[in-house]
Amino acid sequence: MSQPQGQTLEPNTANRYEISRRDLPLHCPVPGMSLWNAHPQVYLPIEAQNGEARCPYCGTLYILKD
């Protein structure tokens, strides 16, 4: 998951993100998201769940692509 350098993402604006193994361990909100208006950070066991994990707070689906 990449973003322009120096910019933060708004949390929970998309309901599906593709991530790579370099993004592990996975947590929601992900690094680079502004945290002031996000839910508490929660770690998601994506590798134990067949490469997909859904955040229990916001419902965002994360898919492991490699």
C-alpha positions as CSV (number, residue, x, y, z in Angstrom):
1,M,0.0,0.0,0.0
2,S,1.7,3.2,-1.1
3,Q,0.9,6.8,-0.8
4,P,2.5,10.1,-1.9
5,Q,5.3,11.1,0.4
6,G,4.4,13.7,2.9
7,Q,0.7,13.2,2.6
8,T,-1.6,11.4,5.0
9,L,-4.6,9.4,4.1
10,E,-8.0,10.0,5.5
11,P,-8.9,7.0,7.6
12,N,-11.7,4.7,6.5
13,T,-12.3,6.4,3.2
14,A,-12.1,3.2,1.2
15,N,-13.7,-0.1,2.2
16,R,-11.0,-2.3,0.5
17,Y,-7.3,-2.1,0.5
18,E,-4.7,-4.4,-1.1
19,I,-1.5,-4.8,0.9
20,S,1.8,-6.6,0.5
21,R,3.9,-8.6,2.9
22,R,6.1,-5.6,3.5
23,D,3.0,-3.9,5.2
24,L,2.9,-6.7,7.9
25,P,2.0,-6.8,10.7
26,L,-1.3,-5.4,9.5
27,H,-3.2,-3.0,11.6
28,C,-6.1,-0.7,11.0
29,P,-5.9,2.3,10.6
30,V,-2.7,1.7,8.5
31,P,0.4,3.8,8.8
32,G,0.1,7.1,7.0
33,M,-3.6,7.6,7.9
34,S,-4.4,10.6,10.1
35,L,-5.3,9.3,13.5
36,W,-7.1,12.1,15.0
37,N,-10.5,11.0,13.7
38,A,-9.9,7.2,13.4
39,H,-11.0,4.3,15.6
40,P,-8.5,2.7,18.0
41,Q,-5.7,0.8,16.3
42,V,-6.4,-2.9,16.0
43,Y,-4.0,-5.6,14.6
44,L,-5.5,-7.9,12.0
45,P,-4.3,-11.5,11.6
46,I,-4.5,-11.5,7.8
47,E,-2.0,-14.4,7.3
48,A,-4.1,-16.7,9.5
49,Q,-7.3,-15.8,7.6
50,N,-6.5,-17.0,4.1
51,G,-5.0,-13.6,3.0
52,E,-8.1,-11.5,3.9
53,A,-9.0,-9.7,7.0
54,R,-11.9,-7.3,7.9
55,C,-11.5,-4.6,10.6
56,P,-14.1,-5.1,13.4
57,Y,-14.4,-1.3,13.9
58,C,-14.9,0.1,10.4
59,G,-15.5,-3.0,8.3
60,T,-12.6,-2.3,5.9
61,L,-11.5,-5.4,4.0
62,Y,-7.7,-5.9,3.6
63,I,-6.4,-8.4,1.0
64,L,-2.9,-9.7,1.0
65,K,-1.6,-9.6,-2.6
66,D,1.8,-11.3,-2.4
